[in-house]
Every structure is written in structure tokens, then in C-alpha cells.
């Protein structure tokens, strides 16, 4: 009888644990995406953020932890996170992008500026979507919750199917 109870509890715990395993979002670098796109062209979602931005942190903790968003991003897109204040050079599409200081302790990465500038200014966070031809398909600034992100991704999938 004790063995039966033990097995019953163990199987219940195991089934609960196995259901709680969450998917992991695949995050790529620009270099990795350039190589992968040659074999499997897909649109690119670039999340441009800073370390000090509360809305950026909120999207990292909520939007990009949502199972539906993770599944859509992993299956249909390449996902890149870009710190808008990153100081290292980034090579992409045959060009090297650099950090551009703007003051004593401030600046912006040239690639972030290229991808996130809307009417000459950058708002954090900005989510930029490049189509499979590497053209900017959408620039979305501000916090995007998981349900809205899900709708945006589904719309982008439809656009890229045509």
C-alpha cells in the first residue's frame, strides 16, 4: 500500500512538473542571422532596448516570456536583442556599426539609430521587424504587451506568406 501511495504521489508530481516546463526564446546575433538567412530566409524581429528603461524590462519579463509569443518568434522569425547603448562594434550586411558617444556618459549605437529612429528620434523600447528582403517592415515604439505582440506577429506572418 505504501508503495502504491508513493508511486501515485510521484506520478502526480512528475506530471505537474512536466507541464510547467516553459519554452525558451531563441535569441540570435546579427552575425548568426546573416548566416542562417542564407539557408532559411525568415523575417527578423529586433528588440531595441536599454538597461535603464523600465518598459524595456517589462517587455523582457512579460512579453518575451509568453508561450504564444515565444512559439511564434521561434517558428517564424529570427529574434535579436540589441542594447541601444552597446559599445561594441556590430558587423551586419557588410557594414560595421559603431557606438556614437553623445556626451560624457551617453551615446547610442549606430545600428540602433538606423533601426529604431522614427522621425529622427529613438524611443525605447522599439521593436523593428525586417522582412525576408531585410527591409524595415515595421517600427513599433513603446511597450507592447503579449497579446498585442501576438497579433502583430501573426499579421507579419500573413504579410510574408504572400
C-alpha positions as CSV (number, residue, x, y, z in Angstrom):
1,X,0.0,0.0,0.0
2,X,2.8,2.4,0.9
3,X,4.4,1.7,-2.5
4,X,1.2,2.5,-4.3
5,X,0.8,5.8,-2.4
6,X,4.4,6.7,-3.2
7,X,4.0,5.9,-6.9
8,X,0.8,7.8,-7.0
9,X,2.4,10.9,-5.5
10,X,5.5,10.6,-7.6
11,X,3.5,10.3,-10.8
12,X,1.3,13.3,-9.9
13,X,4.4,15.4,-9.1
14,X,6.0,14.3,-12.3
15,X,3.0,15.2,-14.5
16,X,2.7,18.7,-12.9
17,X,6.4,19.3,-13.3
18,X,6.5,18.2,-16.9
19,X,3.6,20.6,-17.8
20,X,5.3,23.5,-16.2
21,X,8.4,23.3,-18.4
22,X,8.5,26.5,-20.5
23,X,9.8,27.1,-23.9
24,X,13.0,29.1,-24.3
25,X,13.1,32.0,-26.7
26,X,15.9,31.6,-29.3
27,X,18.0,34.8,-29.4
28,X,20.5,35.3,-32.2
29,X,23.2,37.8,-33.0
30,X,23.4,39.8,-36.2
31,X,26.3,37.6,-37.5
32,X,24.3,34.4,-36.8
33,X,21.3,35.7,-38.6
34,X,23.3,36.6,-41.7
35,X,24.5,33.0,-41.9
36,X,21.1,31.4,-41.1
37,X,19.2,33.6,-43.6
38,X,21.2,32.1,-46.4
39,X,19.8,28.7,-45.7
40,X,16.4,29.6,-44.3
41,X,15.2,33.1,-45.1
42,X,12.8,34.4,-42.4
43,X,11.8,37.9,-41.2
44,X,13.8,39.3,-38.3
45,X,12.4,40.8,-35.1
46,X,14.8,43.2,-33.4
47,X,14.1,44.3,-29.9
48,X,16.0,47.6,-29.2
49,X,16.3,48.4,-25.5
50,X,18.5,50.0,-22.9
51,X,19.4,48.7,-19.4
52,X,17.8,51.7,-17.7
53,X,14.4,51.5,-19.4
54,X,11.6,50.2,-17.2
55,X,9.3,49.5,-20.2
56,X,12.1,47.5,-21.8
57,X,12.5,45.4,-18.7
58,X,8.7,44.9,-18.6
59,X,8.8,43.5,-22.1
60,X,11.7,41.2,-21.3
61,X,9.9,39.9,-18.2
62,X,6.4,39.7,-19.7
63,X,6.0,39.9,-23.5
64,X,9.0,37.8,-24.4
65,X,8.2,35.2,-21.7
66,X,4.7,34.5,-23.1
67,X,4.4,31.0,-24.6
68,X,2.5,32.1,-27.7
69,X,4.9,34.9,-28.4
70,X,7.9,32.5,-27.9
71,X,6.4,29.9,-30.2
72,X,5.7,32.4,-33.0
73,X,9.1,34.0,-32.7
74,X,11.0,30.7,-32.7
75,X,9.0,29.2,-35.6
76,X,8.6,32.1,-38.0
77,X,11.3,34.7,-37.2
78,X,14.9,35.3,-36.1
79,X,14.9,37.3,-32.9
80,X,17.7,39.7,-31.9
81,X,18.0,41.8,-28.8
82,X,20.0,45.0,-29.3
83,X,21.1,47.2,-26.5
84,X,20.8,50.8,-27.9
85,X,23.8,51.8,-25.9
86,X,26.0,48.8,-26.7
87,X,29.6,50.0,-27.1
88,X,31.0,47.1,-29.2
89,X,31.1,47.2,-32.9
90,X,28.5,45.1,-34.8
91,X,29.0,43.9,-38.4
92,X,25.9,43.4,-40.4
93,X,25.3,43.3,-44.2
94,X,28.9,44.1,-45.0
95,X,29.0,47.3,-42.8
96,X,30.4,47.8,-39.4
97,X,28.3,49.9,-37.0
98,X,29.8,51.7,-34.0
99,X,28.8,53.3,-30.7
100,X,28.5,57.0,-31.1
101,X,29.1,59.0,-27.9
102,X,26.8,62.0,-27.4
103,X,28.0,63.3,-24.1
104,X,30.1,62.3,-21.1
105,X,28.3,59.1,-20.3
106,X,25.7,58.9,-23.0
107,X,25.5,57.7,-26.6
108,X,23.7,55.5,-29.0
109,X,24.8,52.6,-31.1
110,X,24.8,53.4,-34.8
111,X,22.8,50.3,-35.7
112,X,20.2,51.0,-33.0
113,X,19.9,54.5,-34.5
114,X,19.4,53.0,-38.0
115,X,16.8,50.5,-36.9
116,X,14.9,52.5,-34.2
117,X,14.8,56.1,-35.4
118,X,11.3,57.3,-36.2
119,X,11.2,60.9,-37.4
120,X,14.8,61.5,-36.2
121,X,14.5,60.3,-32.7
122,X,14.7,57.0,-30.8
123,X,12.2,55.8,-28.2
124,X,13.0,52.8,-26.0
125,X,11.9,50.2,-26.4
126,X,11.5,49.9,-30.2
127,X,10.6,46.7,-31.9
128,X,11.7,46.7,-35.5
129,X,10.7,44.0,-38.0
130,X,12.7,43.4,-41.1
131,X,11.1,41.3,-43.9
132,X,12.9,38.5,-45.6
133,X,14.5,41.0,-48.0
134,X,15.9,42.8,-45.0
135,X,13.7,45.9,-45.5
136,X,12.1,47.6,-42.5
137,X,8.5,46.3,-42.4
138,X,7.5,47.8,-39.1
139,X,8.9,50.0,-36.3
140,X,6.9,49.8,-33.1
141,X,7.9,52.0,-30.2
142,X,6.9,51.7,-26.6
143,X,5.7,48.8,-24.5
144,X,3.9,46.0,-26.4
145,X,2.1,43.5,-24.2
146,X,2.0,39.8,-25.1
147,X,-1.5,39.8,-26.7
148,X,-0.7,42.8,-28.9
149,X,2.7,41.3,-29.8
150,X,1.0,38.0,-30.7
151,X,-1.4,39.9,-33.1
152,X,1.5,41.8,-34.7
153,X,3.5,38.7,-35.3
154,X,0.5,36.8,-36.8
155,X,-0.1,39.8,-39.1
156,X,3.6,39.8,-40.1
157,X,3.5,36.1,-40.8
158,X,0.5,36.7,-43.2
159,X,2.3,39.5,-45.0
160,X,5.4,37.4,-45.5
161,X,3.4,34.4,-46.9
162,X,2.3,36.5,-49.8
